[in-house]
Amino acid sequence: MDVPARLRYSTNHEWIDTTTEPATVGITAFAAAALGDVIYAELSEPGTHLAAGEVCGEVESTKSVAELYLPVGGEIVATNEAVVADPALIGADPYGAGWLLRVRLTDVPPLMTADDYRAHLTETDNGGAA
């Protein structure tokens, strides 16, 4: 499973790249694979201020509907209109063209490193604590 080292991860399977300004947010390859074919994406509008852990959107797949949670606090400054137009980008390239939001950060809680996230996936797969 692809887990880029430059990113930080939430237990809800969102990633954030804080090396960009504004920061970029998306869902992990694990989450994209679990969803299956994504057919609809709704994202928070630019100008929206959210706290870490608040709902920032929703994706619908052929399997289910899932809420998206912002892993940090901040202001949404851009949404990926390409993903809204073609939600399949989320599964095809979750760490590239399938990014979801750009956020001006106001609060960055502790997030998992790539190694931490891989361990989290292993614990979850084995029925351990998430």
C-alpha positions in Angstrom: 0.0 0.0 0.0 1.4 3.4 -1.0 2.0 5.6 2.0 4.1 8.6 1.0 6.6 9.6 3.8 6.2 13.4 3.2 2.6 13.3 4.3 0.9 13.1 7.7 -2.2 10.9 8.4 -5.3 10.8 10.5 -7.0 7.7 11.9 -9.9 8.5 9.6 -7.6 7.8 6.6 -7.2 11.4 5.5 -3.7 12.7 4.6 -2.3 16.2 4.7 0.7 17.7 3.0 1.9 20.6 5.2 5.0 21.2 2.9 2.7 23.1 0.6 1.2 26.5 1.3 -1.7 26.3 1.6 -1.7 22.7 2.9 -3.2 20.0 0.7 -5.7 17.4 2.0 -7.0 14.1 0.5 -7.9 10.6 1.4 -5.4 7.7 1.5 -5.0 4.9 -1.0 -6.3 2.6 1.7 -9.5 4.6 2.0 -9.9 5.0 -1.7 -9.6 1.2 -2.2 -12.1 0.5 0.6 -14.6 2.9 -1.0 -14.3 1.3 -4.5 -15.5 3.3 -7.5 -16.2 6.9 -6.3 -19.1 8.3 -8.2 -19.8 11.6 -6.3 -17.8 14.1 -4.2 -19.1 17.1 -2.3 -16.5 19.3 -0.6 -16.7 22.3 1.7 -16.7 25.6 0.0 -13.7 28.0 0.0 -14.0 30.5 2.9 -15.3 27.8 5.2 -13.5 27.7 8.6 -13.4 24.3 10.3 -11.8 22.8 13.4 -9.8 19.6 13.2 -12.1 16.6 13.0 -15.0 18.5 11.6 -16.8 17.2 8.4 -15.4 18.8 5.3 -17.2 16.8 2.7 -18.7 13.6 1.5 -17.9 11.0 -1.1 -20.2 8.4 -2.5 -19.1 5.2 -4.1 -20.8 2.1 -5.5 -20.3 0.6 -2.0 -21.2 3.3 0.5 -21.3 7.0 1.4 -18.5 8.3 3.6 -18.0 11.6 5.4 -14.6 13.3 5.1 -13.0 14.9 8.2 -10.5 17.7 8.1 -7.4 16.4 10.0 -6.4 20.0 10.9 -8.1 23.3 11.8 -8.2 26.0 9.2 -9.9 27.9 6.4 -10.7 26.1 3.1 -9.1 28.2 0.4 -9.7 25.8 -2.6 -11.5 22.7 -3.6 -10.4 20.4 -6.3 -13.0 21.1 -9.0 -11.5 18.3 -11.2 -12.5 15.8 -8.5 -16.0 17.2 -8.2 -16.3 16.8 -12.0 -14.6 13.4 -12.1 -14.7 11.7 -8.7 -12.9 8.7 -10.1 -9.7 10.7 -9.8 -9.8 10.0 -6.0 -9.2 6.3 -6.6 -7.0 6.7 -9.6 -4.5 9.1 -8.0 -5.3 9.7 -4.3 -2.0 11.4 -3.5 -1.8 13.5 -6.8 -4.7 14.6 -9.0 -7.2 13.2 -6.5 -6.4 15.7 -3.8 -9.5 17.3 -2.2 -8.9 20.6 -0.4 -6.3 23.3 0.1 -6.4 24.7 3.7 -4.8 27.7 5.4 -3.8 26.2 8.7 -4.9 27.5 12.1 -4.4 24.4 14.2 -2.4 21.2 13.5 -3.0 18.5 16.1 -0.6 15.5 16.3 -0.9 13.4 13.2 0.6 10.0 12.2 3.8 9.7 10.2 3.8 7.2 7.3 5.3 4.5 9.6 2.7 5.3 12.3 -0.1 5.0 9.7 1.2 1.7 8.3 1.2 0.4 11.9 -2.3 1.7 12.4 -3.4 -0.2 9.2 -1.8 -3.4 10.5 -3.5 -3.0 13.9 -6.9 -2.3 12.2 -6.5 -5.3 9.8 -5.7 -7.6 12.7 -8.7 -6.4 14.8 -6.5 -4.4 17.2 -7.2 -1.0 18.6 -7.6 1.7 16.0 
